[in-house]
Amino acid sequence: MKLLITLNDAPYGSERSYNGLRLAGSLAKQEGVEVKVFLAGDAAVCAKSGQKVPQGFYSVQNMLAVVTRRGGKVGVCGTCMDARGMTETELAEGTHRSSLDEWTAWTIEADKTLVF
C-alpha cells in the first residue's frame, strides 16, 4: 500500500502537523506500507534542521526522522521554502527540496492520500 500524507500547517501552534506526523510514523512501521510526506505552505518549516524545543515537548524534526529511518520519503515544497527564506542546507536529514511535479507524481502513485 502506498500512502501520501500532505501537511499544510506550521510545526508548532496547532496540532495538525503533529498529528499527521504521528500517523505517518505509525504507518511507516507497518509491513508493506510505503509512506511519503509532502510539506506544503507553513508545513515546510517542519523540515528545518536544528529545532530546539522545551524539554518534554515534541520535536517535529525527530518525528520526520522516524518516517525517513523506516524508508519513507519527505518532500518539501520548493516554492514554499523560497517564500519562507529557507535553503536546502537548512533541511533536516532525510528530507529534500521537492516540487509540484513530484507532488503530482506522488499523488498519482498513491493508493490513499491524507491531508492535514
VENZI-V745881 format. One record per backbone hydrogen bond with DSSP energy under -0.5 kcal/mol. NH is the residue of the N-H (numbers start at 1). CO is the residue of the C=O. E is the energy in kcal/mol with one decimal. If there is no record, write none. Layout:
nh:NH co:CO e:E
nh:NH co:CO e:E
This chain:
nh:3 co:1 e:-0.5
nh:3 co:34 e:-3.2
nh:4 co:112 e:-2.1
nh:5 co:36 e:-2.9
nh:6 co:4 e:-0.5
nh:6 co:114 e:-3.0
nh:7 co:5 e:-0.5
nh:7 co:38 e:-2.6
nh:19 co:15 e:-2.8
nh:20 co:16 e:-2.4
nh:21 co:17 e:-2.5
nh:22 co:18 e:-2.2
nh:23 co:19 e:-2.2
nh:24 co:20 e:-2.3
nh:25 co:21 e:-2.5
nh:26 co:22 e:-2.0
nh:27 co:23 e:-2.9
nh:28 co:24 e:-2.3
nh:29 co:25 e:-0.8
nh:29 co:26 e:-0.6
nh:30 co:27 e:-1.7
nh:33 co:30 e:-1.3
nh:34 co:1 e:-3.1
nh:34 co:32 e:-0.5
nh:35 co:33 e:-0.6
nh:36 co:3 e:-2.1
nh:37 co:73 e:-2.9
nh:38 co:5 e:-2.6
nh:39 co:75 e:-3.0
nh:40 co:7 e:-2.8
nh:40 co:38 e:-0.7
nh:42 co:8 e:-0.9
nh:43 co:8 e:-0.7
nh:43 co:40 e:-1.9
nh:44 co:41 e:-1.9
nh:45 co:42 e:-1.3
nh:46 co:43 e:-1.9
nh:47 co:44 e:-1.6
nh:48 co:45 e:-1.7
nh:49 co:90 e:-3.6
nh:53 co:51 e:-0.5
nh:57 co:54 e:-2.3
nh:60 co:58 e:-0.6
nh:63 co:59 e:-1.9
nh:64 co:60 e:-2.3
nh:65 co:61 e:-1.6
nh:66 co:62 e:-1.4
nh:67 co:63 e:-1.1
nh:68 co:64 e:-2.4
nh:69 co:65 e:-2.7
nh:70 co:66 e:-0.8
nh:70 co:67 e:-0.6
nh:71 co:68 e:-1.7
nh:72 co:67 e:-2.4
nh:73 co:35 e:-1.8
nh:74 co:94 e:-0.6
nh:75 co:37 e:-2.7
nh:76 co:96 e:-2.6
nh:77 co:39 e:-2.7
nh:78 co:98 e:-1.2
nh:81 co:77 e:-2.2
nh:82 co:78 e:-2.5
nh:83 co:79 e:-2.1
nh:84 co:80 e:-1.0
nh:84 co:81 e:-0.7
nh:85 co:82 e:-1.5
nh:86 co:81 e:-2.8
nh:90 co:87 e:-1.5
nh:91 co:88 e:-1.5
nh:92 co:47 e:-3.2
nh:95 co:92 e:-2.0
nh:96 co:74 e:-1.8
nh:98 co:76 e:-3.8
nh:103 co:99 e:-2.4
nh:104 co:100 e:-2.6
nh:105 co:101 e:-2.3
nh:106 co:102 e:-2.9
nh:107 co:103 e:-2.1
nh:108 co:104 e:-2.3
nh:109 co:105 e:-2.3
nh:110 co:106 e:-1.5
nh:111 co:2 e:-2.5
nh:112 co:2 e:-1.6
nh:114 co:4 e:-2.7
nh:116 co:6 e:-3.2
